[in-house]
Amino acid sequence: MLLTQAIAFSQTNLETMNNYLKETEILNYSSPSIKSLLEEKKWMELDTIERIKSIYNYVRDEVDFGYNVSDDISATQVLEDGYGQCNTKATLLMALLRATKIPNRIHGFTIDKALQKGAISGIWHKLSPKNILHSWVEVYVNETWYFLEGVILDKEYLTKLQAKNKDCKTAFCGYGVYTDNFENPTIEWNLNNTFIQDKGINQDFGLFDTPDEFYARHQQKLGAFKRFVYRKIVRHRMNKNVEEIRNGR
């Protein structure tokens, strides 16, 4: 009886872990561009910890912080864009981790729009919804789940933002940041949780195996007209503002 229960428990665990590795329409890690990236970076030659760290650093720093056309684009689209925000960087991070056999899941939230002030301003900031869809990746290693929210801002952008606001050492809200330790936020991963926007969280939607499941249930609170304006005008202005910070202006 005990052996039967142990086998059943083991099978359940295996099925659960397989859910955290599966490919989906959004997590399309069998695509040629992702396969090519894996070969170039040689991530499978690294041990598990170094593999996660290298992939995390790649998504954080080699994929610029910026605003894509929507949250639910595929991993390959994020890679092609070369930039992303919390939700789209989460997609790419999940896909690359799964492609290298690292189990992961997505945790959904909303955050206060206050943290976007500066990246977006004026009438556009006033018209944006108060609560913005947000997510982070949770990675499973050494029988522990770690939260990887600190992947959102590339270090070049964050360093320039810190230099622009050098008198701020503790709490900072704006330009894509909401942290209580602006001088030294926890964005480096070495078997720890990382954060850069977590102080803005105001609603918890819980855990999802895939972003496909998350976005099937939750979307940004934008009507058709506002969504069109965001895609065609607002996000380009936001990306211009972000790029000016990155360039030290």
N, C-alpha and C positions, 0 to 999 in steps of 0.2 A: 504493500500500500504506500509506504513512504517513498519507495523507489519510483512508483508510478506518479506520485505527486511531484517529485523532484524533476522527472522528465517533462511533465506537463508545464511546470514552472519555467524550465529551461527553454522549452519551445516557445512559450509566451514571450520570454525575454528576447529570444532570437527574432521573433516576428516584430516585436516593438522596435528593436534596433534596425531591422530592415526598413521599417517605415521612415527611420531617420537617415536613410541612405538612398531612398528611391529617387529616380529622375522624374520630372514633371514637365509640363509645357513651359513653365517659368524657369524651373531649374533644369535647363536643357544642356547638361554638361557633356553629352556625347557629341556636341557640335564640333565641327572642324576647328573653329577658332579657339575653343577651350582645350581641345586635345593638343593643339599646337603650342598653346601656352604652357601646358603641363610638361610637354617634352622640353621646351626651352628652359623652364625653371628647374626641372629635375626634382620636383618635390617628393616623388615617390622614393627617392634615394635617401631621404632624411628620416630620422626616427620621428615618432608621433609628435612629441613636444615641439621639436624644431620645425616640423612640417606645418603645424598649426601656426606657430609664430611667424614663419616666413610668408604663409598665405595671408595671415592677418595684416602683416606689415605691407604686403603688396597692395591689398585692397585699400588700406588706409592711405598710403603715401603715393602709390603709382596710379591710382584712380583719384583724380582731383575731387574735392568737394564741389558739388554743383547740382543744379535742379534739372531733372530729366522731364520728358513730356508727360509721364504718369508714373504711378507707383508700381503698377503691375506689369511692367515690361520684363522681357526675359533676361536671363543672365548674359546671353550673348549680346543683347542690345546695350546693356550697361557697359560691357567690355568695348563695344564699338564706339559708344559715346565718349568713353574715356573719363567720365565723371559720374558722380552720383551723390544722393543724400541718404538719410538714414535707411529708408525702405529699400532703395535700389542697391545701395552698397550691401545691405543685408542679403539681398538676393544673390549677388555675385559671390559674396563670401560663402554662403551656404552651398552654392553650386560647386565652387572650387574645393571646399572641404569634402563634400560628398564624392566628388570625382576622385579624391585621394583616400577614400574609405574612412573618413572621419564623421561619425554620427553627429547630427545637429538638428535643431528645431528653431521655430521662430516664436517670439513673445510679442504680442500686440498691445498697443496702448494708444492714448492720445496725449499730446503735450500742448501747453499753452502757447499761443501764437507769439507771445512776447519775445520768445527766444529768436524769432526771425527778424525782429526790428533791426534795421540797419542793412540787412540783406534785402529787405523790402521796406518801402517807406511811403509816406503820404497816403493818398486815396487808396492805393492798392493794399496797404497794410490794414486800413480801416475796413475795407470790403472783404478781407480774407476771414474765414471762419475762426472763431475763438479757439476751438479745439482742433488740432491737426493730427492726422493719423501718423503713428510712430511705431517703430519696431526695433528690436535688437535680436541678434543671433545668440543662441545658447549652444555651446559645444560640449560634447560628452567625452571626457578623458579621465583615466584613473578613477573610474566610478564616481565622478563628480561632474556636475553641470556648471560651466563657467559662462558669465554674461559678457558679450563682446560689443558693447555699445560704443566704446572708444574708437571704433574704426571709422567713424563718420567724417571727421575733419582731417585732411592731409596735414602733415606737420609743417609744411611750408606756409600754408594758409594760417594755421594756428599761431605759429611763431610770429608772423607779421601782425596778426591781430593783437597778440600780447605786447608787441613793441609799440603798437599804436595806442595801447591802453596800459602803459607800463606802471602807472600808479596803482592799478588794481591788483591786489594780491589774493583776495579771497573770493567772495561771491561775484559772479558776472553773468548777465543775461543779455543776449543779443547776438546778431551776426552768426546764428547757428550754434551758439553756446548757451548752456544753462548749467553752471557748476558752482560749487561752493569753494573750489580751490583753483582759481583761474591761473595762478602762477605755476602750479605744478599738478595739473589734472592727471588722473589715473588712466593714461591711454596706452601704456606699454603693457603687453601681455607676457606673463611668465607664470602660468598656473594661478591666475587671479582674475577677478572681475575688472572690466574696464568701462569707464563712463565719460561722457562729455555733455550730454543733454538731459541726464536723468532727473535733475531737480525740477524740470518743467513738466514731469508726468502728472496727469490729473485724472486718468481713468485707465483701468487695467482690463484688457479684453481676454487675457489668459494665453494659454499655449496652443500652438498649432504645429502639426507635423510638417506642413509646407506653406509657402506664401500663397499658393493657389487657393488653399482652403481659407486662409486669412482674408484675402481680397474678395473671395466669393461672399463673405459675410460682412465685411467692413470696407467702406470707401470714404474718401475725403468728402466732407459735407459741402459740395459745390453743385449748383444747378448747371444746366447745360450751357447757359450763356457765360457764367463765371468760369466754367471749365475751359471753354473755348478761349476766353480772354487770357486765362492763365497760360495755356499752351502756346498761344500766338504772340503774347506781349509780355506778361508779367514775369515768367520764368527767365526770359532773355534779359530783362532788366536786372533781375536778381543775380543771374550769372555774371553780368557785367560788373555789378557792385562787388561780388565775391572776388572776381579777377583783379579789380582795382586794389583790394586789400592784399591779395597775394603778391601783387607787384609793388607793394609798399606805398601806395597812394592813399 
